[in-house]
Amino acid sequence: MLAAGIALSVAALLWDGSFNVFMTLTFWAASTLLLFVLYLPRSQGSGILKSYFAALVVFHFGLLPAYLLSDKGVPLSRVQIWISQDVFVRPALEACLVFVLAFTLAILTVRASARADRVPRLIETVQSPMIYRVALLGLIICTAAWFVFVMGILRPKNYVDYIILFERNAALGNLIGILHTAIPATFFLATQNARKLWVPLLIFGIWAIFAFPLGLRGEVLFPIALTIPLLMTQGRLRIHWSFLTLAVLGVFFASAVVASSRVGGSMSDTLAYASPLTTISELGGSLRPSYEVERWLQQGDTFRLGSTYYAPFERTFLGLIPLVERLPANEDYRLMNVLIMQRAGPYGFSIVAESVINFGFLGALAMGALFGIAITTSASRLVANQQTLIQASILFGAFIHIRQSFVSAFGATVVFFVVTAAVMMTAYLLKSLRQ
């Protein structure tokens, strides 16, 4: 399967003929690599790794099935205007393909090294009742605050309205943005320290019932993609493959409904086109940032040479120690979420697009390998209870980076770590005072 994936990838990268043939080769190459990773033997951290890789592939290649089946009546209404533009889409998909190929080979390299070094097996999770209580209280407070601010004050009608209200209410928008990470952080700690999982799962589920239809799919799904595989690896949560399959199909159907409603579509049109294929194509919209980057570069933009990765660290430093004046965030075009909003609209961004805007095609190759090594290593360490807060924060930020800019991933990593560290410090303090 790996040999087939590599051969199809090379064929797609070298093919300069028909665009439809290129799209077909790319689809089968990405699908084969995905199946290869999903069928890898179980190892330390493999559940989280497979979850991440699946999200990476679906978000960047999900449009291809709909494109290839568009003559069979599959709708492509919102992307029809650009998905057939060979001159930009082809290099965008080539970068995505070389990224996931390098990521796959990096996984194998780390796994081979881990076997050689005889990495210790899973260590039993040490649970703290006090951390559980504090984390659960934090989860309740954060979700309650979200309901007050979003449902009580902003009252958005759909996702587009939500983004507009964010821009009009900057301070409140920033606070809600923090809650979007604080909720997953407290949820993660609560589940890791809970003797009975149903309470934190229920609270998170109630929040998700309202947040998901509003269009916050990544905010809901990424914490689940990080936490559930970890719980299953620990043996604390058992989900039969048949139930898991039904759950995934249910999420796909619900996400298809959200995909239309989040941009103000009517309910009749929404239900008419709701299907797993529609969902996959909607999630595949993360190809749009890669398309935009190729268009910018061909129209004269220069490579950023790492400045988009450096900017969040610089801005954080200048925020703490104002040695020189710091540009307002909405004027700092090193931040890719700001730049794409100015030039194209609210398309988030992409881990692949960020690598290309900095270093080009070779950047996608190098960053794919780098992220493959980093995520495989972090997942293994998290499962082995090594530097748990750091590894969980890195992995959560990496999930966010799949379809958001690096600055968004950086912010999510920092907030996740600060919230989890604050919960643990509070728990230890309360435990000491009780003693």
C-alpha positions as a Markdown table, in Angstrom:
| # | Residue | x | y | z |
|---|---|---|---|---|
| 1 | Met | 0.0 | 0.0 | 0.0 |
| 2 | Leu | 2.9 | 2.4 | 0.8 |
| 3 | Ala | 4.5 | 1.6 | -2.5 |
| 4 | Ala | 1.3 | 2.3 | -4.3 |
| 5 | Gly | 0.8 | 5.6 | -2.5 |
| 6 | Ile | 4.4 | 6.7 | -3.3 |
| 7 | Ala | 4.0 | 5.6 | -7.0 |
| 8 | Leu | 0.6 | 7.4 | -7.4 |
| 9 | Ser | 2.1 | 10.5 | -5.7 |
| 10 | Val | 5.1 | 10.6 | -8.0 |
| 11 | Ala | 2.8 | 10.0 | -11.0 |
| 12 | Ala | 0.6 | 12.9 | -10.0 |
| 13 | Leu | 3.5 | 15.2 | -9.3 |
| 14 | Leu | 5.1 | 14.5 | -12.7 |
| 15 | Trp | 1.9 | 14.5 | -14.7 |
| 16 | Asp | 1.6 | 17.6 | -16.9 |
| 17 | Gly | -1.3 | 16.5 | -19.1 |
| 18 | Ser | -5.0 | 16.5 | -18.6 |
| 19 | Phe | -6.2 | 18.3 | -15.4 |
| 20 | Asn | -8.9 | 15.7 | -14.8 |
| 21 | Val | -6.3 | 12.9 | -14.9 |
| 22 | Phe | -4.1 | 14.9 | -12.5 |
| 23 | Met | -7.0 | 15.3 | -10.1 |
| 24 | Thr | -7.8 | 11.5 | -10.3 |
| 25 | Leu | -4.1 | 10.6 | -9.6 |
| 26 | Thr | -4.0 | 13.0 | -6.7 |
| 27 | Phe | -7.2 | 11.7 | -5.2 |
| 28 | Trp | -6.0 | 8.1 | -5.3 |
| 29 | Ala | -2.5 | 9.0 | -4.0 |
| 30 | Ala | -3.9 | 10.8 | -1.0 |
| 31 | Ser | -6.5 | 8.1 | -0.3 |
| 32 | Thr | -3.9 | 5.3 | -0.5 |
| 33 | Leu | -1.6 | 7.2 | 1.9 |
| 34 | Leu | -4.5 | 7.7 | 4.3 |
| 35 | Leu | -5.4 | 4.0 | 4.2 |
| 36 | Phe | -1.8 | 3.1 | 4.8 |
| 37 | Val | -1.5 | 5.3 | 7.9 |
| 38 | Leu | -4.9 | 4.1 | 9.2 |
| 39 | Tyr | -3.8 | 0.5 | 8.9 |
| 40 | Leu | -0.4 | 0.9 | 10.6 |
| 41 | Pro | 0.0 | -1.5 | 13.5 |
| 42 | Arg | -1.0 | -0.1 | 16.9 |
| 43 | Ser | 1.8 | 1.6 | 18.7 |
| 44 | Gln | 2.3 | 4.2 | 21.4 |
| 45 | Gly | 0.3 | 7.3 | 20.4 |
| 46 | Ser | -0.9 | 5.8 | 17.1 |
| 47 | Gly | -4.5 | 6.6 | 17.8 |
| 48 | Ile | -3.9 | 10.3 | 18.1 |
| 49 | Leu | -1.5 | 10.2 | 15.1 |
| 50 | Lys | -4.1 | 8.5 | 12.9 |
| 51 | Ser | -6.8 | 10.9 | 14.0 |
| 52 | Tyr | -4.5 | 13.8 | 13.1 |
| 53 | Phe | -3.5 | 12.4 | 9.7 |
| 54 | Ala | -7.1 | 11.7 | 8.8 |
| 55 | Ala | -8.1 | 15.3 | 9.5 |
| 56 | Leu | -5.1 | 16.6 | 7.6 |
| 57 | Val | -6.0 | 14.6 | 4.4 |
| 58 | Val | -9.8 | 15.2 | 4.6 |
| 59 | Phe | -9.3 | 18.9 | 5.0 |
| 60 | His | -6.9 | 19.3 | 2.1 |
| 61 | Phe | -8.2 | 16.7 | -0.4 |
| 62 | Gly | -11.9 | 16.5 | 0.5 |
| 63 | Leu | -12.9 | 18.5 | -2.6 |
| 64 | Leu | -11.5 | 16.0 | -5.0 |
| 65 | Pro | -14.3 | 13.4 | -4.9 |
| 66 | Ala | -17.0 | 16.0 | -5.4 |
| 67 | Tyr | -15.0 | 17.5 | -8.3 |
| 68 | Leu | -14.5 | 14.1 | -10.0 |
| 69 | Leu | -18.2 | 13.3 | -9.6 |
| 70 | Ser | -19.6 | 16.7 | -10.4 |
| 71 | Asp | -21.0 | 15.3 | -13.7 |
| 72 | Lys | -23.0 | 12.9 | -11.6 |
| 73 | Gly | -25.0 | 15.6 | -10.0 |
| 74 | Val | -22.7 | 16.3 | -6.9 |
| 75 | Pro | -23.0 | 20.0 | -6.1 |
| 76 | Leu | -19.9 | 22.2 | -6.2 |
| 77 | Ser | -21.7 | 25.5 | -6.1 |
| 78 | Arg | -19.5 | 27.4 | -3.6 |
| 79 | Val | -16.2 | 26.4 | -5.2 |
| 80 | Gln | -17.1 | 26.0 | -8.8 |
| 81 | Ile | -15.7 | 29.4 | -9.6 |
| 82 | Trp | -12.1 | 28.4 | -8.7 |
| 83 | Ile | -11.7 | 24.6 | -8.3 |
| 84 | Ser | -11.2 | 24.2 | -12.1 |
| 85 | Gln | -8.5 | 26.8 | -12.4 |
| 86 | Asp | -5.6 | 24.5 | -13.4 |
| 87 | Val | -2.9 | 27.2 | -13.1 |
| 88 | Phe | -3.5 | 27.7 | -9.4 |
| 89 | Val | -5.2 | 24.5 | -8.2 |
| 90 | Arg | -2.6 | 22.1 | -9.6 |
| 91 | Pro | 0.4 | 23.6 | -7.8 |
| 92 | Ala | -1.7 | 23.9 | -4.6 |
| 93 | Leu | -2.6 | 20.2 | -4.7 |
| 94 | Glu | 1.0 | 19.3 | -5.6 |
| 95 | Ala | 2.1 | 21.1 | -2.4 |
| 96 | Cys | -0.6 | 19.4 | -0.3 |
| 97 | Leu | 0.4 | 16.0 | -1.8 |
| 98 | Val | 4.1 | 16.4 | -1.1 |
| 99 | Phe | 3.3 | 17.6 | 2.4 |
| 100 | Val | 1.3 | 14.5 | 3.3 |
| 101 | Leu | 3.8 | 12.2 | 1.6 |
| 102 | Ala | 6.7 | 13.7 | 3.6 |
| 103 | Phe | 4.5 | 13.4 | 6.7 |
| 104 | Thr | 3.9 | 9.7 | 6.1 |
| 105 | Leu | 7.6 | 8.9 | 5.6 |
| 106 | Ala | 8.4 | 10.9 | 8.7 |
| 107 | Ile | 5.9 | 8.7 | 10.7 |
| 108 | Leu | 7.7 | 5.6 | 9.6 |
| 109 | Thr | 11.1 | 7.1 | 10.5 |
| 110 | Val | 10.0 | 7.9 | 14.0 |
| 111 | Arg | 8.3 | 4.5 | 14.5 |
| 112 | Ala | 11.4 | 2.7 | 13.3 |
| 113 | Ser | 13.6 | 4.8 | 15.7 |
| 114 | Ala | 11.2 | 4.1 | 18.6 |
| 115 | Arg | 11.4 | 0.4 | 18.1 |
| 116 | Ala | 15.2 | 0.5 | 18.0 |
| 117 | Asp | 15.3 | 2.5 | 21.2 |
| 118 | Arg | 12.7 | 0.3 | 22.9 |
| 119 | Val | 10.4 | 3.1 | 24.0 |
| 120 | Pro | 8.6 | 2.0 | 27.2 |
| 121 | Arg | 5.0 | 0.9 | 26.9 |
| 122 | Leu | 2.0 | 2.9 | 28.0 |
| 123 | Ile | 2.3 | 4.1 | 31.6 |
| 124 | Glu | -0.9 | 4.0 | 33.6 |
| 125 | Thr | -2.6 | 7.4 | 34.0 |
| 126 | Val | -2.2 | 8.9 | 37.5 |
| 127 | Gln | -5.5 | 10.6 | 38.3 |
| 128 | Ser | -6.1 | 13.4 | 40.8 |
| 129 | Pro | -9.7 | 13.9 | 42.2 |
| 130 | Met | -8.8 | 17.5 | 43.0 |
| 131 | Ile | -7.6 | 18.3 | 39.5 |
| 132 | Tyr | -10.8 | 16.7 | 38.2 |
| 133 | Arg | -13.0 | 18.9 | 40.4 |
| 134 | Val | -11.2 | 22.1 | 39.5 |
| 135 | Ala | -11.1 | 21.2 | 35.7 |
| 136 | Leu | -14.8 | 20.2 | 35.8 |
| 137 | Leu | -15.7 | 23.5 | 37.5 |
| 138 | Gly | -13.6 | 25.4 | 34.9 |
| 139 | Leu | -15.4 | 23.5 | 32.1 |
| 140 | Ile | -18.8 | 24.5 | 33.6 |
| 141 | Ile | -17.7 | 28.1 | 34.0 |
| 142 | Cys | -16.3 | 28.4 | 30.5 |
| 143 | Thr | -19.3 | 26.8 | 28.8 |
| 144 | Ala | -21.7 | 29.0 | 30.8 |
| 145 | Ala | -19.7 | 32.1 | 29.9 |
| 146 | Trp | -19.8 | 31.1 | 26.2 |
| 147 | Phe | -23.6 | 30.7 | 26.3 |
| 148 | Val | -23.9 | 34.1 | 28.0 |
| 149 | Phe | -21.6 | 35.9 | 25.5 |
| 150 | Val | -22.6 | 34.2 | 22.3 |
| 151 | Met | -26.2 | 33.2 | 22.8 |
| 152 | Gly | -27.1 | 36.0 | 25.2 |
| 153 | Ile | -25.2 | 39.0 | 23.9 |
| 154 | Leu | -24.0 | 38.4 | 20.3 |
| 155 | Arg | -26.9 | 36.2 | 19.1 |
| 156 | Pro | -25.5 | 35.3 | 15.7 |
| 157 | Lys | -27.8 | 33.9 | 13.1 |
| 158 | Asn | -25.1 | 31.8 | 11.3 |
| 159 | Tyr | -21.3 | 31.5 | 11.0 |
| 160 | Val | -20.9 | 34.5 | 8.7 |
| 161 | Asp | -22.9 | 36.6 | 11.1 |
| 162 | Tyr | -20.7 | 35.2 | 13.9 |
| 163 | Ile | -17.5 | 36.4 | 12.2 |
| 164 | Ile | -19.0 | 39.8 | 11.5 |
| 165 | Leu | -20.0 | 40.3 | 15.1 |
| 166 | Phe | -16.5 | 39.2 | 16.2 |
| 167 | Glu | -15.0 | 42.0 | 14.1 |
| 168 | Arg | -17.5 | 44.6 | 15.4 |
| 169 | Asn | -16.9 | 43.6 | 19.0 |
| 170 | Ala | -13.1 | 43.1 | 19.2 |
| 171 | Ala | -12.7 | 42.8 | 23.0 |
| 172 | Leu | -15.7 | 40.4 | 23.3 |
| 173 | Gly | -14.5 | 38.5 | 20.2 |
| 174 | Asn | -11.1 | 38.0 | 21.7 |
| 175 | Leu | -12.6 | 36.7 | 25.0 |
| 176 | Ile | -14.8 | 34.2 | 23.1 |
| 177 | Gly | -11.8 | 33.1 | 21.1 |
| 178 | Ile | -10.0 | 32.3 | 24.4 |
| 179 | Leu | -13.1 | 30.4 | 25.5 |
| 180 | His | -12.9 | 28.3 | 22.3 |
| 181 | Thr | -9.5 | 27.0 | 23.7 |
| 182 | Ala | -10.3 | 27.1 | 27.4 |
| 183 | Ile | -13.3 | 24.7 | 26.9 |
| 184 | Pro | -11.2 | 22.0 | 25.2 |
| 185 | Ala | -8.4 | 22.5 | 27.8 |
| 186 | Thr | -10.6 | 22.0 | 30.8 |
| 187 | Phe | -12.5 | 19.2 | 29.0 |
| 188 | Phe | -9.1 | 17.4 | 28.3 |
| 189 | Leu | -8.0 | 17.7 | 32.0 |
| 190 | Ala | -11.4 | 16.7 | 33.3 |
| 191 | Thr | -11.5 | 13.5 | 31.2 |
| 192 | Gln | -7.9 | 12.6 | 32.1 |
| 193 | Asn | -8.7 | 12.8 | 35.8 |
| 194 | Ala | -12.3 | 11.5 | 35.9 |
| 195 | Arg | -13.2 | 8.2 | 37.4 |
| 196 | Lys | -16.5 | 8.4 | 35.5 |
| 197 | Leu | -16.2 | 10.0 | 32.1 |
| 198 | Trp | -19.9 | 10.7 | 31.5 |
| 199 | Val | -20.0 | 14.0 | 33.4 |
| 200 | Pro | -17.3 | 15.9 | 31.3 |
| 201 | Leu | -18.5 | 14.2 | 28.1 |
| 202 | Leu | -22.1 | 15.3 | 28.9 |
| 203 | Ile | -21.1 | 18.9 | 29.5 |
| 204 | Phe | -18.9 | 19.1 | 26.4 |
| 205 | Gly | -21.7 | 17.5 | 24.4 |
| 206 | Ile | -24.3 | 20.0 | 25.5 |
| 207 | Trp | -22.0 | 22.8 | 24.5 |
| 208 | Ala | -21.3 | 21.1 | 21.2 |
| 209 | Ile | -25.0 | 20.7 | 20.4 |
| 210 | Phe | -25.2 | 24.5 | 20.2 |
| 211 | Ala | -21.7 | 25.3 | 18.9 |
| 212 | Phe | -21.6 | 22.8 | 16.1 |
| 213 | Pro | -24.8 | 24.0 | 14.3 |
| 214 | Leu | -23.4 | 27.6 | 14.6 |
| 215 | Gly | -20.5 | 26.5 | 12.4 |
| 216 | Leu | -17.8 | 25.9 | 15.0 |
| 217 | Arg | -16.9 | 22.5 | 13.6 |
| 218 | Gly | -13.2 | 22.6 | 14.2 |
| 219 | Glu | -13.7 | 24.0 | 17.7 |
| 220 | Val | -15.9 | 21.0 | 18.5 |
| 221 | Leu | -14.3 | 18.2 | 16.5 |
| 222 | Phe | -10.6 | 18.8 | 17.1 |
| 223 | Pro | -10.8 | 18.5 | 21.0 |
| 224 | Ile | -12.7 | 15.2 | 20.4 |
| 225 | Ala | -10.0 | 14.1 | 17.9 |
| 226 | Leu | -7.4 | 14.6 | 20.5 |
| 227 | Thr | -9.1 | 13.4 | 23.6 |
| 228 | Ile | -11.2 | 10.3 | 22.5 |
| 229 | Pro | -8.2 | 8.4 | 20.9 |
| 230 | Leu | -6.2 | 9.0 | 24.0 |
| 231 | Leu | -8.9 | 7.7 | 26.3 |
| 232 | Met | -9.3 | 4.6 | 24.0 |
| 233 | Thr | -5.5 | 4.0 | 24.1 |
| 234 | Gln | -5.6 | 4.2 | 27.9 |
| 235 | Gly | -8.4 | 1.6 | 27.9 |
| 236 | Arg | -10.7 | 4.0 | 29.7 |
| 237 | Leu | -13.2 | 4.3 | 26.8 |
| 238 | Arg | -14.2 | 1.4 | 24.6 |
| 239 | Ile | -16.0 | 2.2 | 21.3 |
| 240 | His | -16.9 | -0.6 | 19.0 |
| 241 | Trp | -15.9 | -0.1 | 15.4 |
| 242 | Ser | -19.5 | -0.3 | 14.2 |
| 243 | Phe | -20.7 | 2.4 | 16.6 |
| 244 | Leu | -17.6 | 4.5 | 15.6 |
| 245 | Thr | -18.5 | 4.2 | 11.9 |
| 246 | Leu | -22.1 | 5.3 | 12.6 |
| 247 | Ala | -20.9 | 8.2 | 14.7 |
| 248 | Val | -18.6 | 9.4 | 11.9 |
| 249 | Leu | -21.4 | 9.1 | 9.4 |
| 250 | Gly | -23.7 | 11.0 | 11.7 |
| 251 | Val | -21.1 | 13.8 | 12.2 |
| 252 | Phe | -20.6 | 13.9 | 8.4 |
| 253 | Phe | -24.4 | 14.3 | 7.8 |
| 254 | Ala | -24.7 | 17.0 | 10.6 |
| 255 | Ser | -21.6 | 18.8 | 9.3 |
| 256 | Ala | -23.2 | 18.9 | 5.8 |
| 257 | Val | -26.3 | 20.6 | 7.3 |
| 258 | Val | -24.0 | 23.0 | 9.1 |
| 259 | Ala | -22.0 | 23.7 | 5.9 |
| 260 | Ser | -25.1 | 25.2 | 4.3 |
| 261 | Ser | -26.7 | 26.8 | 7.4 |
| 262 | Arg | -23.5 | 28.5 | 8.4 |
| 263 | Val | -23.6 | 30.7 | 5.3 |
| 264 | Gly | -27.4 | 31.3 | 5.5 |
| 265 | Gly | -28.7 | 28.5 | 3.3 |
| 266 | Ser | -32.4 | 27.6 | 3.5 |
| 267 | Met | -33.3 | 24.4 | 5.4 |
| 268 | Ser | -34.9 | 22.8 | 2.3 |
| 269 | Asp | -31.7 | 23.2 | 0.2 |
| 270 | Thr | -29.6 | 22.2 | 3.2 |
| 271 | Leu | -31.4 | 18.8 | 3.6 |
| 272 | Ala | -31.6 | 18.2 | -0.1 |
| 273 | Tyr | -27.8 | 18.2 | -0.5 |
| 274 | Ala | -26.8 | 16.9 | 3.0 |
| 275 | Ser | -24.7 | 13.8 | 2.6 |
| 276 | Pro | -21.3 | 12.5 | 3.7 |
| 277 | Leu | -19.8 | 13.4 | 0.3 |
| 278 | Thr | -21.1 | 17.0 | 0.7 |
| 279 | Thr | -19.5 | 17.1 | 4.1 |
| 280 | Ile | -16.1 | 15.9 | 2.9 |
| 281 | Ser | -16.1 | 18.4 | 0.1 |
| 282 | Glu | -17.0 | 21.2 | 2.5 |
| 283 | Leu | -14.3 | 20.2 | 4.9 |
| 284 | Gly | -11.9 | 20.1 | 1.9 |
| 285 | Gly | -12.3 | 23.8 | 1.6 |
| 286 | Ser | -8.9 | 24.1 | 3.3 |
| 287 | Leu | -7.5 | 23.8 | -0.2 |
| 288 | Arg | -8.7 | 27.3 | -0.8 |
| 289 | Pro | -5.9 | 29.0 | 1.2 |
| 290 | Ser | -3.3 | 26.9 | -0.8 |
| 291 | Tyr | -5.1 | 28.1 | -4.0 |
| 292 | Glu | -4.9 | 31.7 | -2.8 |
| 293 | Val | -1.2 | 31.4 | -1.9 |
| 294 | Glu | -0.4 | 30.1 | -5.3 |
| 295 | Arg | -2.3 | 32.9 | -6.9 |
| 296 | Trp | -0.5 | 35.5 | -4.7 |
| 297 | Leu | 2.9 | 34.1 | -5.6 |
| 298 | Gln | 2.2 | 34.0 | -9.3 |
| 299 | Gln | 0.9 | 37.6 | -9.1 |
| 300 | Gly | 4.1 | 38.9 | -7.6 |
| 301 | Asp | 4.2 | 38.1 | -3.9 |
| 302 | Thr | 7.5 | 37.0 | -2.5 |
| 303 | Phe | 8.2 | 34.2 | -0.1 |
| 304 | Arg | 8.0 | 35.2 | 3.6 |
| 305 | Leu | 11.1 | 33.1 | 4.5 |
| 306 | Gly | 9.8 | 32.2 | 7.9 |
| 307 | Ser | 8.4 | 35.6 | 9.0 |
| 308 | Thr | 4.9 | 34.2 | 9.5 |
| 309 | Tyr | 6.3 | 31.6 | 11.9 |
| 310 | Tyr | 8.4 | 34.3 | 13.7 |
| 311 | Ala | 5.7 | 37.0 | 13.9 |
| 312 | Pro | 3.6 | 35.5 | 16.8 |
| 313 | Phe | 6.7 | 35.1 | 19.0 |
| 314 | Glu | 7.8 | 38.7 | 18.2 |
| 315 | Arg | 4.3 | 40.1 | 18.9 |
| 316 | Thr | 4.1 | 38.2 | 22.2 |
| 317 | Phe | 7.5 | 39.5 | 23.3 |
| 318 | Leu | 6.6 | 43.1 | 22.3 |
| 319 | Gly | 3.3 | 42.7 | 24.1 |
| 320 | Leu | 5.1 | 41.8 | 27.3 |
| 321 | Ile | 8.2 | 44.0 | 26.9 |
| 322 | Pro | 7.3 | 47.0 | 24.6 |
| 323 | Leu | 10.8 | 47.9 | 23.4 |
| 324 | Val | 9.3 | 49.2 | 20.1 |
| 325 | Glu | 5.8 | 50.0 | 19.0 |
| 326 | Arg | 3.9 | 46.9 | 17.8 |
| 327 | Leu | 1.7 | 47.0 | 14.8 |
| 328 | Pro | -2.0 | 46.5 | 15.3 |
| 329 | Ala | -2.9 | 42.8 | 14.6 |
| 330 | Asn | -5.2 | 43.8 | 11.7 |
| 331 | Glu | -2.4 | 45.7 | 10.0 |
| 332 | Asp | 0.3 | 43.0 | 10.4 |
| 333 | Tyr | 0.2 | 41.1 | 7.1 |
| 334 | Arg | 2.7 | 38.6 | 8.4 |
| 335 | Leu | -0.3 | 37.1 | 10.1 |
| 336 | Met | -1.9 | 34.9 | 7.4 |
| 337 | Asn | -5.4 | 34.9 | 8.9 |
| 338 | Val | -5.3 | 38.7 | 8.6 |
| 339 | Leu | -3.9 | 38.7 | 5.1 |
| 340 | Ile | -6.4 | 36.1 | 3.7 |
| 341 | Met | -9.3 | 38.0 | 5.3 |
| 342 | Gln | -8.2 | 41.2 | 3.6 |
| 343 | Arg | -7.6 | 39.6 | 0.2 |
| 344 | Ala | -10.1 | 36.8 | -0.1 |
| 345 | Gly | -12.5 | 36.5 | 2.9 |
| 346 | Pro | -12.9 | 34.3 | 6.0 |
| 347 | Tyr | -11.3 | 31.1 | 4.8 |
| 348 | Gly | -9.1 | 30.5 | 7.8 |
| 349 | Phe | -5.8 | 29.2 | 6.6 |
| 350 | Ser | -3.9 | 26.0 | 6.2 |
| 351 | Ile | -0.8 | 24.2 | 7.5 |
| 352 | Val | 0.3 | 23.5 | 3.9 |
| 353 | Ala | -0.4 | 27.0 | 2.7 |
| 354 | Glu | 1.7 | 28.5 | 5.5 |
| 355 | Ser | 4.6 | 26.3 | 4.5 |
| 356 | Val | 4.3 | 27.3 | 0.9 |
| 357 | Ile | 4.0 | 31.1 | 1.5 |
| 358 | Asn | 7.2 | 30.9 | 3.5 |
| 359 | Phe | 9.4 | 28.5 | 1.5 |
| 360 | Gly | 7.6 | 27.4 | -1.6 |
| 361 | Phe | 7.2 | 23.8 | -2.8 |
| 362 | Leu | 10.3 | 22.6 | -1.1 |
| 363 | Gly | 8.9 | 24.2 | 2.1 |
| 364 | Ala | 5.9 | 21.9 | 1.9 |
| 365 | Leu | 8.2 | 19.0 | 1.6 |
| 366 | Ala | 10.4 | 20.1 | 4.6 |
| 367 | Met | 7.6 | 21.2 | 6.8 |
| 368 | Gly | 5.6 | 18.0 | 6.1 |
| 369 | Ala | 8.5 | 16.0 | 7.4 |
| 370 | Leu | 9.1 | 18.3 | 10.4 |
| 371 | Phe | 5.4 | 18.2 | 11.5 |
| 372 | Gly | 5.3 | 14.5 | 10.9 |
| 373 | Ile | 8.2 | 14.0 | 13.3 |
| 374 | Ala | 6.9 | 16.5 | 15.8 |
| 375 | Ile | 3.3 | 15.1 | 16.0 |
| 376 | Thr | 4.4 | 11.5 | 16.0 |
| 377 | Thr | 6.8 | 12.2 | 18.9 |
| 378 | Ser | 4.4 | 14.3 | 20.8 |
| 379 | Ala | 1.6 | 11.7 | 20.5 |
| 380 | Ser | 3.9 | 9.0 | 21.8 |
| 381 | Arg | 5.1 | 11.1 | 24.7 |
| 382 | Leu | 1.5 | 12.2 | 25.7 |
| 383 | Val | 0.4 | 8.5 | 25.8 |
| 384 | Ala | 3.4 | 7.7 | 28.0 |
| 385 | Asn | 2.6 | 10.6 | 30.4 |
| 386 | Gln | 5.8 | 12.4 | 29.5 |
| 387 | Gln | 5.4 | 16.2 | 29.8 |
| 388 | Thr | 1.7 | 15.8 | 29.5 |
| 389 | Leu | 0.7 | 19.5 | 29.5 |
| 390 | Ile | 3.3 | 20.5 | 27.0 |
| 391 | Gln | 2.6 | 17.6 | 24.6 |
| 392 | Ala | -1.2 | 18.1 | 24.8 |
| 393 | Ser | -0.8 | 21.8 | 24.1 |
| 394 | Ile | 1.4 | 21.2 | 21.1 |
| 395 | Leu | -1.0 | 18.6 | 19.7 |
| 396 | Phe | -4.0 | 20.8 | 20.2 |
| 397 | Gly | -2.3 | 23.7 | 18.4 |
| 398 | Ala | -1.2 | 21.3 | 15.6 |
| 399 | Phe | -4.9 | 20.3 | 15.1 |
| 400 | Ile | -5.9 | 23.9 | 14.9 |
| 401 | His | -3.1 | 24.6 | 12.4 |
| 402 | Ile | -4.6 | 22.1 | 10.0 |
| 403 | Arg | -7.1 | 24.7 | 8.8 |
| 404 | Gln | -6.0 | 27.9 | 10.5 |
| 405 | Ser | -2.9 | 30.1 | 10.4 |
| 406 | Phe | 0.2 | 29.5 | 12.5 |
| 407 | Val | -0.6 | 32.5 | 14.6 |
| 408 | Ser | -3.9 | 30.9 | 15.5 |
| 409 | Ala | -2.2 | 27.6 | 16.3 |
| 410 | Phe | 0.4 | 29.5 | 18.4 |
| 411 | Gly | -2.3 | 31.3 | 20.3 |
| 412 | Ala | -4.3 | 28.1 | 20.9 |
| 413 | Thr | -1.1 | 26.3 | 22.1 |
| 414 | Val | -0.3 | 29.1 | 24.6 |
| 415 | Val | -3.9 | 29.4 | 25.9 |
| 416 | Phe | -4.3 | 25.6 | 26.2 |
| 417 | Phe | -1.1 | 25.4 | 28.2 |
| 418 | Val | -1.8 | 28.4 | 30.4 |
| 419 | Val | -5.4 | 27.1 | 31.2 |
| 420 | Thr | -4.3 | 23.6 | 32.0 |
| 421 | Ala | -1.3 | 24.8 | 34.1 |
| 422 | Ala | -3.6 | 27.2 | 36.0 |
| 423 | Val | -6.1 | 24.4 | 36.7 |
| 424 | Met | -3.3 | 22.1 | 38.0 |
| 425 | Met | -1.7 | 24.8 | 40.1 |
| 426 | Thr | -5.1 | 25.7 | 41.6 |
| 427 | Ala | -5.8 | 22.0 | 42.4 |
| 428 | Tyr | -2.4 | 21.6 | 44.1 |
| 429 | Leu | -2.9 | 24.7 | 46.1 |
| 430 | Leu | -6.3 | 23.7 | 47.3 |
| 431 | Lys | -5.0 | 20.2 | 48.2 |
| 432 | Ser | -2.2 | 21.8 | 50.2 |
| 433 | Leu | -4.5 | 24.1 | 52.0 |
| 434 | Arg | -6.8 | 21.1 | 52.8 |
| 435 | Gln | -3.9 | 19.2 | 54.2 |
